[in-house]
Amino acid sequence: TEEARAADRYPHVRLFTVGQGTASDRPLDDLQTIKQPWSVASYDALMGNSWMDRFSSVCWFFGRTVADGLDNEVPVGLVSNNWGGTLVELWSTTEALTKCKRTDPQGKLYNAMIHPYTVGPMAVSGFTWYQGEANTKSQASADAYACLFPAMISSWREKFAVPEAFFGFVQLSTWCPKDPASPAELREAQMKALDLPGGKVGYSTNADHGAGCNIHPPDKKPCGTRLGNSALALNYGKNLHWKSPSYAGVSGVVSRKVSLPQLRKTTRKYMLVVAVELLDVGDSGLRVQEPFNLLNGTFDCSAQVPGTCAYGAIEIEDEGWVSATANVKDMVMILTAVSSNPAPKVLGTAYGW
């Protein structure tokens, strides 16, 4: 592909991939399997001989973004350690698991694929992380992740003797689990990592680049690039806008009676408009567009479990969550719904939940 061909222009970037042949009940001092020894970045180094040999796309786009942001004057080494479909517990140290009251032995992939680097330790600038689907089950599993994930980050920083090492993670994208709310619950748990002391924890929103029910959305460039920008801002002091918009508060609630033919046979006679203020909106403001997740309109939301396609919603006292249309005005999101109460009390708002 054209993106892979571009790797030939980055001879100052080096790639290394750990093999997936080893898990261990005890920490190992040396890697037991190596899939790709240190290699100069190139089309061939990225693509390998088959799709199974390809270098991590997220890691590559992250590294390329960092290299470009440093004017391609700084050597960049990228180490790809990954094993699909695994739990966060498998990558955690005993200390991190104990902190979260996990007594059953875990950490088999940390022992085999991460711990060997801590012998010394190897010098690192930071870590990137794309995981969480295997831990996405329920609110209870999300609550557990809210402890396990930050604890893992802290333990890695301690083991590598870099207490403020950059750590960037990809927020979960979208797919079609049995519990439609579970990805959003896990995303919220991931954000607990931002509370860690020392800062330098970045993230990349990826819910806007899903692919229907595909748990592995193929386009990795947006999330990898966003991760790279977060590293440039947090680790290298570049003045970049890298955060995605996040909730700040409600700035206005208006309700008025309306007369619409489609509402005549219902008790909902009042139009409710809620203005939601957002943090970290870029200078270009907000815009409305069809999400990539809908696959150019070919994805059928009605064929999925109700709630799979999460748009806007307003929680109203005595009415619960009511679906809402979303629009934007400058830097503000406008949610509009219909209510049966002339003076409804808004308890919460949601978008993409």
Secondary structure, 3 states (H helix, E strand, C coil): CHHHHHHHHCCCEEEEEECCCCCCCCCCCCCCCEEEEEEECCHHHHHCCCHHHCCCHHHHHHHHHHHHHCCCCCCEEEEECCCCCCCHHHHCCHHHHHHCCCCCCCCHHHHHHHHHHHCCCCCCCEEEECCCHHHCCCHHHHHHHHHHHHHHHHHHHHHCCCCCCEEEEECCCCCCCCCCCHHHHHHHHHHHHHHCCCCCEEEECCHHHCECCECCCCCCHHHHHHHHHHHHHHHHCCCCCCCCCEEEEEEEEEEEECCCHHHCCCCCCEEEEEEEEEECCCCCCCCCCCCHHHCCCCCCHHHCCCCCCCCEEEEECCCEEEEEEEEEECCEEEEEEEECCCCCCEEEEEECC
